Amino acid sequence: ARFYLITCNQGLGSLTKSLLAVAFLASFGSSMLYGYNLAVVNSPAEYIKAFYNQTMVARNRTGLDDKTLTLFYSVTVSVFAIGGMVGSLTVGILVTRFGRKGTLVRITCLVFIAGAFMGFSRTFGSPEMIIVGRFITGVHSGISLSVVPMYLGEIAPKNLRGFLGLVPSIFICLGVFIAQILGLHELLGKEEHWPLFLSLVVIPTMFQLMLLPWFPESPRYLLLEKRNVHATITALKWYRSKVNIQAEIEEMQEEQRSMSSVQTVSVIGLMKDRSVRWQVITIVVVNIGMQLSGIDAIWFYTNTIFENAGIPVPQIQYTTVGTGAIEVIAGCVGCFTIERLGRRPLMIGGFTFMGICCAGITLSLMFQSHYISVACVVGIIAGFCIGPAGVPFLITAELFKQSHRPAAYTVAGCLNWLSNFTIGFVFPFLQVRTNGAYCYLVFFGVCTAVAAYVFFIVPETKNKTFVEISQMFAARNGMLEEESSELGVANNPQLAKTNGYGAVVLQYDVMEKKK
């Protein structure tokens, strides 16, 4: 009853069990793994370094110096992002060929391979297996991090896109939290358990592989790309229950009429298309800003940051778990307020608060105020999870029509992961060169700049159709709304708007028979 009241108050009355189930399942087996893999290397860091050193001694009869060991561990951390970047480059091809749900089901094999590599790395005395396993999990996360919000954005009605679009961000935070809890010394935070700790990623994926195939594919993919009306109607009935689906079919038809091509646009085509110029700039800014905000530095090196802040070493693991709980709470706050507040306030407020906290960390480290430093770290995490953690992926789906969306996610994902790698690899050395204090001023500048860009450039997309959002950018892109609309109709004269549910089915049936 309590959940029902919350959803009604937030305008989520059309949320069905099927929509909620597929959002939870897709996020549980994909997005949660991304969060888990971000934090899983934090707790066993010293054990992994010791394993690397012992292996080198066994092979070469000499150990590694501190600088080389730091380099090896930085590669272990950041290779996850390299895999993510590689995975993101394949998103457009995969979702066009296999669909959104089909892609998520097929890439589960990557997790099982990666889990085996990491789980048996100590048995075979091979640090390389850890690095390869991290790379493969990165490939999986690079694909799923784009496909899950794309899938949920397309199956959701417009009044629920924000809510369902932020469900993956909750599971990302939940994945970080689970990794922090399991990393406690009382659980898997012991030296003998770290291979098992790294390989637990296979469990959520197993549940996803068993259950997700039973859910329908994205209705928009089925109608706009596959031209399968009957499958589209079946999927909409599954996800919408008693809601009249005729209006949504007509909205999809309107989107198809407005598209200059029914074919999926390539990344090069996306870059050349002046009708989406500012949408592309927007996803570039928010996705780079999301990673360069400093959040990955916090997630990758939480224990080191707290140790530098003066927290006793035995207490650091419990402090870290506390920050994980705050992440989950903040993610839930963002998810249940986005349909009321909108996308812009969560983005602007989140990045602004993160920037203030980054400046606060610098000041606290300069004046040796350890408690303020910890409070600012918590503030950065909370600010990030409320908005910047999930909204960039959501608006990437909202700013583009069906033909441009896969290429947009490829660009956004590639930049996101490239920035993730940069932070993961550079931050330890940046922290040393700046004595640990002034490096956060870089993050302050990034957060402030992104907040200003969103404030002045990005319109509110709440409760708007994909066509309406494209028209909001028409003037800024130097195109008249009528120009885009006429182009779409000229290329698709057979898609004249119909008035009745039966007419839509009949029209497509005739088209299929002609083929």
C-alpha positions as CSV (number, residue, x, y, z in Angstrom):
1,A,0.0,0.0,0.0
2,R,2.8,2.4,0.9
3,F,4.5,1.7,-2.5
4,Y,1.2,2.3,-4.3
5,L,0.8,5.7,-2.6
6,I,4.3,6.8,-3.5
7,T,3.9,5.8,-7.1
8,C,0.5,7.6,-7.4
9,N,1.9,10.7,-5.8
10,Q,4.7,10.7,-8.4
11,G,2.4,10.2,-11.3
12,L,3.3,6.6,-11.7
13,G,-0.2,5.2,-11.7
14,S,0.3,3.4,-15.0
15,L,3.3,1.4,-13.7
16,T,2.5,-2.2,-14.3
17,K,4.0,-5.3,-12.7
18,S,5.5,-6.3,-16.1
19,L,7.2,-3.0,-16.5
20,L,8.6,-3.0,-13.0
21,A,9.7,-6.7,-13.3
22,V,11.6,-6.2,-16.5
23,A,13.2,-3.0,-15.2
24,F,14.4,-4.8,-12.0
25,L,15.5,-7.9,-13.9
26,A,17.5,-6.1,-16.6
27,S,19.1,-3.8,-14.0
28,F,19.8,-6.7,-11.6
29,G,21.8,-8.7,-14.1
30,S,23.5,-5.9,-15.9
31,S,23.6,-2.5,-14.2
32,M,24.3,-3.9,-10.8
33,L,27.3,-5.7,-12.1
34,Y,28.8,-2.4,-13.3
35,G,28.5,-1.0,-9.8
36,Y,29.9,-4.2,-8.3
37,N,32.9,-4.2,-10.5
38,L,33.6,-0.5,-9.8
39,A,34.0,-1.3,-6.1
40,V,35.0,-4.9,-5.9
41,V,38.8,-4.2,-6.4
42,N,38.8,-1.6,-3.5
43,S,38.7,-4.0,-0.5
44,P,41.1,-6.7,-1.7
45,A,43.6,-4.2,-3.2
46,E,46.5,-5.2,-0.9
47,Y,45.8,-8.9,-1.3
48,I,45.8,-8.6,-5.1
49,K,49.1,-6.5,-5.0
50,A,50.6,-9.2,-2.8
51,F,49.5,-11.9,-5.2
52,Y,51.1,-10.0,-8.1
53,N,54.4,-9.6,-6.2
54,Q,54.5,-13.2,-5.1
55,T,53.9,-14.4,-8.7
56,M,56.7,-12.2,-10.0
57,V,59.0,-13.5,-7.3
58,A,58.1,-17.1,-8.3
59,R,58.7,-16.3,-12.0
60,N,61.7,-14.0,-11.9
61,R,63.1,-14.5,-8.3
62,T,62.7,-10.9,-7.7
63,G,59.7,-8.8,-6.5
64,L,58.3,-5.5,-7.9
65,D,59.1,-2.1,-6.6
66,D,56.3,0.1,-5.2
67,K,56.0,2.2,-8.4
68,T,55.7,-0.8,-10.7
69,L,53.3,-2.5,-8.3
70,T,51.1,0.7,-8.4
71,L,51.3,0.6,-12.2
72,F,50.2,-3.0,-12.3
73,Y,47.3,-2.4,-9.9
74,S,46.3,0.8,-11.9
75,V,46.1,-1.4,-15.0
76,T,43.9,-3.9,-13.2
77,V,41.5,-1.1,-12.1
78,S,41.5,0.8,-15.4
79,V,41.4,-2.1,-17.8
80,F,37.7,-2.5,-16.8
81,A,37.1,0.9,-18.5
82,I,39.1,-0.1,-21.6
83,G,36.8,-3.1,-21.9
84,G,33.8,-0.9,-21.4
85,M,34.9,1.4,-24.2
86,V,35.3,-1.6,-26.6
87,G,31.9,-2.9,-25.6
88,S,30.3,0.5,-26.1
89,L,31.6,0.6,-29.7
90,T,29.6,-2.5,-30.5
91,V,26.2,-1.3,-29.1
92,G,24.8,0.1,-32.3
93,I,25.6,-3.1,-34.3
94,L,24.2,-5.4,-31.6
95,V,20.9,-3.6,-30.8
96,T,20.2,-3.2,-34.5
97,R,20.7,-6.9,-35.2
98,F,19.5,-8.6,-32.1
99,G,17.2,-6.0,-30.5
100,R,17.5,-4.5,-27.0
101,K,16.4,-7.5,-25.0
102,G,18.1,-9.9,-27.4
103,T,21.4,-8.2,-26.9
104,L,21.2,-8.3,-23.1
105,V,20.5,-12.1,-23.2
106,R,23.3,-12.8,-25.6
107,I,26.1,-10.9,-23.8
108,T,25.5,-12.9,-20.5
109,C,28.1,-15.4,-21.8
110,L,30.8,-12.7,-21.3
111,V,30.2,-12.7,-17.6
112,F,30.5,-16.4,-17.2
113,I,33.9,-16.3,-19.1
114,A,35.1,-13.4,-17.0
115,G,34.1,-15.0,-13.8
116,A,36.0,-18.2,-14.6
117,F,39.1,-16.2,-15.5
118,M,39.1,-14.2,-12.2
119,G,38.0,-17.1,-10.0
120,F,40.8,-19.5,-11.1
121,S,43.5,-16.8,-11.4
122,R,45.2,-17.8,-8.1
123,T,44.9,-21.5,-8.9
124,F,46.9,-21.0,-12.1
125,G,49.2,-18.4,-10.5
126,S,48.3,-15.9,-13.3
127,P,47.8,-12.2,-12.7
128,E,47.0,-12.0,-16.4
129,M,43.8,-13.9,-15.9
130,I,42.6,-11.2,-13.5
131,I,43.4,-8.5,-16.0
132,V,41.7,-10.4,-18.8
133,G,38.7,-11.1,-16.6
134,R,38.4,-7.4,-15.7
135,F,38.6,-6.5,-19.4
136,I,35.8,-8.9,-20.3
137,T,33.5,-7.7,-17.5
138,G,34.2,-4.2,-18.8
139,V,33.0,-5.3,-22.3
140,H,29.8,-6.6,-20.8
141,S,29.3,-3.5,-18.8
142,G,30.1,-1.2,-21.7
143,I,27.3,-2.9,-23.7
144,S,24.7,-3.2,-20.9
145,L,25.3,0.2,-19.5
146,S,23.9,1.6,-22.8
147,V,21.4,-1.1,-23.7
148,V,19.5,-1.3,-20.4
149,P,18.5,2.4,-20.3
150,M,17.8,2.2,-24.1
151,Y,15.5,-0.8,-23.5
152,L,13.7,0.7,-20.5
153,G,13.4,4.1,-22.2
154,E,11.6,2.5,-25.2
155,I,9.3,0.2,-23.3
156,A,8.2,3.0,-20.8
157,P,5.3,5.3,-21.5
158,K,6.4,9.0,-21.5
159,N,5.2,9.7,-18.0
160,L,7.3,6.8,-16.6
161,R,10.5,7.2,-18.7
162,G,12.3,9.2,-15.9
163,F,11.3,6.7,-13.2
164,L,12.2,3.6,-15.1
165,G,15.3,5.3,-16.6
166,L,16.8,5.8,-13.1
167,V,16.1,2.3,-11.9
168,P,19.5,1.1,-13.4
169,S,21.3,3.9,-11.4
170,I,19.7,2.5,-8.2
171,F,21.1,-0.9,-9.1
172,I,24.5,0.5,-9.9
173,C,24.6,2.0,-6.4
174,L,23.3,-1.3,-5.0
175,G,26.1,-3.1,-6.7
176,V,28.7,-0.8,-5.1
177,F,27.0,-1.3,-1.7
178,I,27.0,-5.1,-2.1
179,A,30.6,-5.1,-3.0
180,Q,31.4,-3.0,0.0
181,I,29.5,-5.3,2.4
182,L,31.0,-8.5,1.0
183,G,34.4,-6.9,1.2
184,L,34.2,-6.7,5.0
185,H,36.8,-8.7,6.8
186,E,34.1,-10.7,8.5
187,L,32.8,-11.9,5.1
188,L,34.9,-12.1,1.9
189,G,37.4,-9.5,2.8
190,K,40.1,-12.1,3.8
191,E,43.1,-13.0,1.7
192,E,41.9,-16.5,0.9
193,H,38.5,-15.3,-0.5
194,W,39.4,-12.6,-3.0
195,P,39.2,-14.8,-6.1
196,L,35.7,-15.9,-5.1
197,F,34.9,-12.2,-4.3
198,L,35.8,-11.2,-7.9
199,S,33.9,-14.1,-9.6
200,L,30.5,-13.6,-7.8
201,V,29.4,-11.6,-10.8
202,V,28.0,-14.8,-12.4
203,I,25.2,-15.2,-9.9
204,P,23.0,-12.2,-10.9
205,T,23.7,-12.9,-14.6
206,M,22.4,-16.5,-14.1
207,F,19.1,-15.2,-12.9
208,Q,18.9,-12.7,-15.8
209,L,19.6,-15.5,-18.3
210,M,16.9,-17.7,-16.9
211,L,14.1,-15.1,-16.8
212,L,14.7,-12.2,-19.2
213,P,14.1,-14.2,-22.4
214,W,10.4,-14.6,-21.3
215,F,9.8,-10.8,-21.6
216,P,8.9,-9.1,-24.9
217,E,11.3,-7.1,-27.0
218,S,11.1,-3.3,-27.1
219,P,7.8,-2.3,-28.9
220,R,9.5,0.6,-30.7
221,Y,12.2,-1.7,-32.0
222,L,9.6,-4.2,-33.2
223,L,7.5,-1.5,-35.0
224,L,10.0,1.1,-36.2
225,E,12.8,-1.2,-37.2
226,K,11.3,-4.7,-37.7
227,R,7.9,-3.5,-39.0
228,N,6.2,-6.3,-37.0
229,V,2.9,-4.8,-35.9
230,H,1.5,-7.9,-34.3
231,A,4.6,-8.4,-32.1
232,T,4.4,-4.7,-31.2
233,I,0.8,-5.0,-30.1
234,T,1.5,-8.1,-28.1
235,A,4.5,-6.4,-26.4
236,L,2.4,-3.2,-25.6
237,K,-0.4,-5.3,-24.1
238,W,2.1,-7.1,-22.0
239,Y,3.6,-3.9,-20.7
240,R,0.6,-1.6,-20.6
241,S,-2.1,-4.0,-19.2
242,K,-5.5,-2.2,-19.4
243,V,-4.1,1.1,-20.8
244,N,-5.3,2.0,-24.3
245,I,-2.3,1.3,-26.6
246,Q,-3.7,3.0,-29.7
247,A,-2.3,6.4,-28.7
248,E,1.2,5.0,-28.3
249,I,1.0,3.3,-31.7
250,E,0.1,6.6,-33.3
251,E,2.9,8.3,-31.4
252,M,5.4,5.8,-32.9
253,Q,3.9,6.4,-36.3
254,E,4.4,10.1,-35.8
255,E,8.0,9.5,-34.9
256,Q,8.5,7.3,-38.0
257,R,7.0,10.0,-40.2
258,S,9.4,12.6,-38.8
259,M,12.5,10.4,-39.3
260,S,14.5,11.3,-42.4
261,S,15.4,7.6,-42.8
262,V,14.0,4.4,-41.4
263,Q,17.5,2.9,-41.5
264,T,19.7,3.1,-38.4
265,V,22.1,6.0,-38.7
266,S,25.9,5.3,-38.3
267,V,28.1,7.2,-35.9
268,I,29.6,9.1,-38.8
269,G,26.1,9.9,-40.1
270,L,25.2,11.1,-36.6
271,M,28.1,13.4,-36.5
272,K,27.3,14.9,-39.9
273,D,23.6,15.3,-39.3
274,R,23.1,19.0,-38.5
275,S,19.5,18.3,-37.3
276,V,20.9,16.7,-34.1
277,R,24.0,18.8,-33.7
278,W,23.2,20.2,-30.2
279,Q,21.8,16.9,-29.0
280,V,25.2,15.3,-29.8
281,I,27.1,18.1,-28.1
282,T,24.8,17.6,-25.0
283,I,25.5,13.9,-24.7
284,V,29.2,14.6,-25.1
285,V,29.2,17.2,-22.3
286,V,27.1,15.3,-19.8
287,N,28.8,11.9,-20.3
288,I,32.3,13.2,-20.1
289,G,31.3,15.4,-17.2
290,M,29.7,12.4,-15.4
291,Q,33.0,10.6,-15.2
292,L,35.4,13.6,-14.9
293,S,33.3,14.8,-11.9
294,G,35.6,12.7,-9.7
295,I,33.1,10.0,-8.7
296,D,35.2,7.2,-10.1
297,A,38.2,8.4,-8.1
298,I,36.0,8.2,-5.0
299,W,34.7,4.7,-5.9
300,F,38.0,3.2,-7.0
301,Y,40.1,4.6,-4.1
302,T,37.6,5.1,-1.3
303,N,39.8,3.3,1.3
304,T,42.9,5.3,0.3
305,I,41.0,8.6,0.5
306,F,39.6,7.8,4.0
307,E,43.1,6.7,5.2
308,N,44.5,10.0,4.0
309,A,41.7,11.7,5.9
310,G,42.9,10.2,9.1
311,I,40.3,7.5,9.7
312,P,41.8,4.6,11.7
313,V,42.5,1.7,9.3
314,P,40.3,-0.9,11.1
315,Q,37.3,1.5,10.8
316,I,37.7,2.4,7.1
317,Q,35.8,-0.6,5.8
318,Y,32.7,0.2,7.9
319,T,32.9,3.9,6.9
320,T,33.0,2.7,3.2
321,V,29.9,0.6,3.7
322,G,28.1,3.6,5.2
323,T,28.8,5.6,2.1
324,G,27.4,2.7,0.0
325,A,24.1,2.8,2.0
326,I,23.9,6.6,1.3
327,E,24.4,5.9,-2.4
328,V,21.4,3.6,-2.5
329,I,19.2,6.0,-0.6
330,A,20.3,8.9,-2.8
331,G,19.6,6.8,-5.9
332,C,16.1,6.0,-4.7
333,V,15.4,9.7,-3.9
334,G,16.4,10.6,-7.5
335,C,14.3,7.8,-9.0
336,F,11.1,8.8,-7.0
337,T,11.4,12.5,-7.6
338,I,12.5,12.8,-11.2
339,E,8.9,12.7,-12.6
340,R,8.0,15.5,-10.2
341,L,11.1,17.7,-10.4
342,G,12.3,16.9,-13.9
343,R,15.7,16.0,-15.4
344,R,17.3,19.5,-15.3
345,P,17.0,20.1,-11.6
346,L,18.5,16.8,-10.7
347,M,21.4,17.3,-13.1
348,I,22.0,20.9,-12.2
349,G,21.6,20.3,-8.4
350,G,23.7,17.1,-8.5
351,F,26.7,18.6,-10.3
352,T,26.6,21.8,-8.3
353,F,26.5,20.0,-5.0
354,M,29.4,17.7,-6.2
355,G,31.4,20.7,-7.2
356,I,31.0,22.3,-3.8
357,C,32.0,19.1,-2.1
358,C,35.1,18.8,-4.3
359,A,36.2,22.3,-3.2
360,G,35.4,21.3,0.4
361,I,37.7,18.3,0.2
362,T,40.6,20.5,-1.0
363,L,40.0,22.9,1.9
364,S,39.6,20.2,4.5
365,L,42.8,18.5,3.4
366,M,44.7,21.8,3.5
367,F,43.5,22.6,7.0
368,Q,43.6,18.9,8.2
369,S,39.9,18.8,9.0
370,H,39.3,15.1,8.6
371,Y,35.6,15.0,9.5
372,I,34.8,17.6,6.9
373,S,36.8,15.6,4.3
374,V,34.7,12.5,5.0
375,A,31.5,14.6,4.9
376,C,32.4,16.0,1.5
377,V,33.2,12.5,0.1
378,V,29.7,11.4,1.2
379,G,28.3,14.6,-0.3
380,I,29.9,13.9,-3.7
381,I,28.5,10.3,-3.7
382,A,25.0,11.5,-2.7
383,G,25.0,14.4,-5.2
384,F,26.1,12.0,-8.0
385,C,23.5,9.3,-7.2
386,I,20.6,11.7,-7.1
387,G,21.0,12.9,-10.6
388,P,24.2,12.6,-12.6
389,A,24.5,8.8,-12.1
390,G,21.5,8.0,-14.2
391,V,20.1,11.1,-16.0
392,P,22.8,11.2,-18.7
393,F,21.9,7.7,-19.9
394,L,18.2,8.6,-19.7
395,I,18.4,11.8,-21.8
396,T,20.6,10.0,-24.3
397,A,17.5,7.9,-25.1
398,E,15.2,11.0,-25.0
399,L,17.2,13.4,-27.2
400,F,17.2,11.1,-30.2
401,K,14.7,9.4,-32.4
402,Q,14.8,5.7,-33.1
403,S,17.1,5.9,-36.2
404,H,19.7,7.9,-34.3
405,R,19.5,6.3,-30.9
406,P,22.0,3.4,-31.3
407,A,24.7,5.7,-32.7
408,A,24.1,8.2,-29.9
409,Y,24.6,5.5,-27.3
410,T,27.7,4.4,-29.0
411,V,29.2,7.9,-28.9
412,A,28.0,8.5,-25.3
413,G,29.2,5.1,-24.1
414,C,32.6,5.4,-25.7
415,L,33.3,8.9,-24.2
416,N,31.9,7.8,-20.9
417,W,34.3,4.8,-20.7
418,L,37.3,6.7,-22.1
419,S,36.8,9.3,-19.3
420,N,36.4,6.5,-16.8
421,F,39.7,5.0,-17.9
422,T,41.4,8.3,-17.7
423,I,40.3,8.9,-14.1
424,G,41.0,5.3,-13.0
425,F,44.5,5.3,-14.4
426,V,45.6,8.9,-13.7
427,F,44.1,9.6,-10.3
428,P,46.7,7.8,-8.2
429,F,49.5,9.7,-9.9
430,L,47.6,13.0,-9.8
431,Q,47.0,12.5,-6.1
432,V,50.7,12.1,-5.5
433,R,51.8,15.0,-7.7
434,T,49.3,17.4,-6.0
435,N,49.8,16.1,-2.5
436,G,46.3,14.8,-2.4
437,A,44.6,18.1,-1.9
438,Y,44.5,20.2,-5.1
439,C,43.5,17.4,-7.5
440,Y,39.9,17.9,-6.4
441,L,39.9,21.4,-7.8
442,V,40.0,19.9,-11.3
443,F,36.8,18.0,-10.4
444,F,35.3,21.2,-9.0
445,G,35.8,22.9,-12.4
446,V,34.3,20.1,-14.4
447,C,31.2,19.9,-12.2
448,T,30.6,23.6,-12.3
449,A,31.0,23.7,-16.1
450,V,28.6,20.9,-16.7
451,A,26.0,22.4,-14.4
452,A,26.2,25.7,-16.2
453,Y,25.9,24.0,-19.6
454,V,22.7,22.1,-18.5
455,F,21.3,25.3,-17.1
456,F,21.7,27.4,-20.2
457,I,21.4,24.8,-23.0
458,V,19.5,21.6,-22.1
459,P,15.6,21.9,-22.1
460,E,13.4,19.9,-19.8
461,T,12.3,16.6,-21.4
462,K,9.9,15.5,-18.7
463,N,6.6,14.1,-20.1
464,K,7.5,14.9,-23.7
465,T,7.4,12.5,-26.7
466,F,10.6,11.8,-28.6
467,V,9.2,13.9,-31.5
468,E,8.4,16.9,-29.2
469,I,11.9,16.7,-27.8
470,S,13.5,16.8,-31.2
471,Q,11.4,19.8,-32.1
472,M,12.6,21.6,-29.0
473,F,16.1,21.5,-30.5
474,A,15.0,22.4,-34.0
475,A,15.6,26.2,-33.6
476,R,19.0,25.8,-31.9
477,N,20.1,23.4,-34.7
478,G,19.1,26.0,-37.3
479,M,16.2,24.0,-38.6
480,L,12.5,24.8,-38.9
481,E,10.2,22.2,-37.3
482,E,8.3,22.0,-40.6
483,E,11.5,21.2,-42.5
484,S,12.2,18.1,-40.4
485,S,8.6,17.0,-40.5
486,E,8.2,17.4,-44.3
487,L,11.4,15.5,-44.9
488,G,10.1,12.6,-42.9
489,V,6.8,12.5,-44.7
490,A,8.4,12.8,-48.1
491,N,10.6,9.7,-47.5
492,N,7.7,7.7,-45.9
493,P,4.5,8.6,-47.9
494,Q,3.0,5.2,-47.0
495,L,2.9,6.1,-43.3
496,A,-0.1,8.4,-43.5
497,K,-1.7,8.8,-40.1
498,T,-4.6,6.5,-39.3
499,N,-7.5,7.1,-37.0
500,G,-8.3,3.6,-35.7
501,Y,-6.6,0.7,-34.1
502,G,-7.7,-1.7,-36.8
503,A,-6.6,0.6,-39.6
504,V,-3.0,0.5,-38.2
505,V,-2.9,-3.2,-38.3
506,L,-4.5,-3.4,-41.7
507,Q,-2.1,-0.9,-43.2
508,Y,0.9,-2.8,-42.1
509,D,-0.6,-6.2,-43.1
510,V,-1.1,-4.9,-46.6
511,M,2.5,-3.6,-46.7
512,E,3.8,-7.0,-45.5
513,K,1.8,-8.9,-48.2
514,K,3.2,-6.5,-50.9
515,K,6.7,-7.4,-49.8
